[in-house]
Amino acid sequence: MATPEQGKNYSYADWETWEGRWELINGKAYDMTPVPSSEHQFVVGELYFSLRRFFQNKQCFVFVAPFDVFLGQKDDEEAPDDIVHPDIAIICDKKQIRKKGGYGAPALVVEVLSPSTALKDDNEKFYAYQRHGVREYWIVDAANQMVHVYYLQEGTYQRIATYGQQDTLHSAQFKELSIPLAPLFAWS
């Protein structure tokens, strides 16, 4: 088992040899340690609970990290371009779900910002999700008690809304999905 070096470009074949939890975005390796904070996990848990309850008995499946999502421009499952670990992924095509994780763009991805990952979530992951066709992307900024909702339109993310602590979040693609945010930010 190997450990990647910073500044080098890597492939999926390299990623398979690494120890620990790593993301691979645009050929760059991102270490998924240390473990997220208690506040981060609380927010992820609250969102997972709301999303799981909404999607129960529907054709979509809710996954929470650690969960590998393999994204590629080609249909080659053996050589994805990017491997990410979203905090939450909603997959609505059961054929995308395999033993090792999800293959192809989830319908919805949620990332909860941490001080160590905020820049990556706002930049590298944002553009990777956009490039690979993730229809909806939520960026949860727990420190500022806000959720930014982006929706893919003609290949580019458009910010549909920014919701605050006292608001109710509404999904851009799942019209009946709404989540009151006060409980989500109750930790602060």
QUIRA-V73017 format. One record per residue. N is the residue number from 1. RES is the residue in three letters. SS is DSSP state (H for helix, E for strand, - for the rest). PHI is phi as a letter, one per 40 degrees, with the letter a starting at -180 (none if undefined). Layout:
n & res & ss & phi
N & RES & SS & PHI
N & RES & SS & PHI
//
This chain:
n & res & ss & phi
1 & MET & - & none
2 & ALA & E & b
3 & THR & - & b
4 & PRO & - & c
5 & GLU & - & b
6 & GLN & - & c
7 & GLY & - & g
8 & LYS & - & c
9 & ASN & - & c
10 & TYR & - & b
11 & SER & - & b
12 & TYR & H & d
13 & ALA & H & c
14 & ASP & H & c
15 & TRP & H & d
16 & GLU & - & c
17 & THR & - & c
18 & TRP & E & c
19 & GLU & - & c
20 & GLY & - & g
21 & ARG & - & b
22 & TRP & E & b
23 & GLU & E & b
24 & LEU & E & b
25 & ILE & E & b
26 & ASN & - & f
27 & GLY & - & g
28 & LYS & E & b
29 & ALA & E & c
30 & TYR & E & b
31 & ASP & E & c
32 & MET & - & c
33 & THR & - & b
34 & PRO & - & c
35 & VAL & - & c
36 & PRO & - & c
37 & SER & - & c
38 & SER & H & c
39 & GLU & H & c
40 & HIS & H & d
41 & GLN & H & c
42 & PHE & H & c
43 & VAL & H & c
44 & VAL & H & d
45 & GLY & H & c
46 & GLU & H & c
47 & LEU & H & c
48 & TYR & H & d
49 & PHE & H & d
50 & SER & H & c
51 & LEU & H & c
52 & ARG & H & c
53 & ARG & H & c
54 & PHE & H & c
55 & PHE & H & c
56 & GLN & - & d
57 & ASN & - & g
58 & LYS & - & b
59 & GLN & - & c
60 & CYS & - & b
61 & PHE & E & b
62 & VAL & E & b
63 & PHE & E & b
64 & VAL & E & b
65 & ALA & - & c
66 & PRO & - & c
67 & PHE & - & a
68 & ASP & - & c
69 & VAL & E & b
70 & PHE & E & b
71 & LEU & E & b
72 & GLY & - & a
73 & GLN & - & c
74 & LYS & - & c
75 & ASP & - & c
76 & ASP & - & c
77 & GLU & - & c
78 & GLU & - & c
79 & ALA & - & a
80 & PRO & - & c
81 & ASP & - & c
82 & ASP & E & b
83 & ILE & E & b
84 & VAL & E & b
85 & HIS & - & b
86 & PRO & - & c
87 & ASP & - & c
88 & ILE & E & a
89 & ALA & E & b
90 & ILE & E & b
91 & ILE & E & b
92 & CYS & - & b
93 & ASP & - & b
94 & LYS & H & d
95 & LYS & H & c
96 & GLN & H & c
97 & ILE & E & c
98 & ARG & E & b
99 & LYS & - & d
100 & LYS & - & c
101 & GLY & E & i
102 & GLY & E & b
103 & TYR & E & b
104 & GLY & - & g
105 & ALA & - & c
106 & PRO & - & c
107 & ALA & - & c
108 & LEU & E & a
109 & VAL & E & b
110 & VAL & E & b
111 & GLU & E & b
112 & VAL & E & b
113 & LEU & - & c
114 & SER & - & b
115 & PRO & - & d
116 & SER & - & c
117 & THR & - & b
118 & ALA & H & d
119 & LEU & H & c
120 & LYS & H & c
121 & ASP & H & c
122 & ASP & H & c
123 & ASN & - & b
124 & GLU & H & d
125 & LYS & H & c
126 & PHE & H & d
127 & TYR & H & c
128 & ALA & H & c
129 & TYR & H & c
130 & GLN & H & c
131 & ARG & H & c
132 & HIS & H & c
133 & GLY & - & g
134 & VAL & - & c
135 & ARG & - & c
136 & GLU & E & b
137 & TYR & E & b
138 & TRP & E & b
139 & ILE & E & b
140 & VAL & E & b
141 & ASP & E & b
142 & ALA & - & c
143 & ALA & - & c
144 & ASN & - & b
145 & GLN & - & f
146 & MET & E & b
147 & VAL & E & b
148 & HIS & E & c
149 & VAL & E & b
150 & TYR & E & b
151 & TYR & E & b
152 & LEU & E & c
153 & GLN & E & b
154 & GLU & - & f
155 & GLY & - & g
156 & THR & E & b
157 & TYR & E & c
158 & GLN & E & b
159 & ARG & E & c
160 & ILE & E & c
161 & ALA & E & a
162 & THR & E & b
163 & TYR & E & b
164 & GLY & E & b
165 & GLN & - & d
166 & GLN & - & c
167 & ASP & - & c
168 & THR & E & b
169 & LEU & E & c
170 & HIS & E & b
171 & SER & - & c
172 & ALA & - & c
173 & GLN & - & b
174 & PHE & - & b
175 & LYS & - & d
176 & GLU & - & c
177 & LEU & - & c
178 & SER & E & b
179 & ILE & E & b
180 & PRO & E & c
181 & LEU & - & c
182 & ALA & - & d
183 & PRO & - & c
184 & LEU & - & c
185 & PHE & - & b
186 & ALA & - & c
187 & TRP & - & c
188 & SER & - & c
//
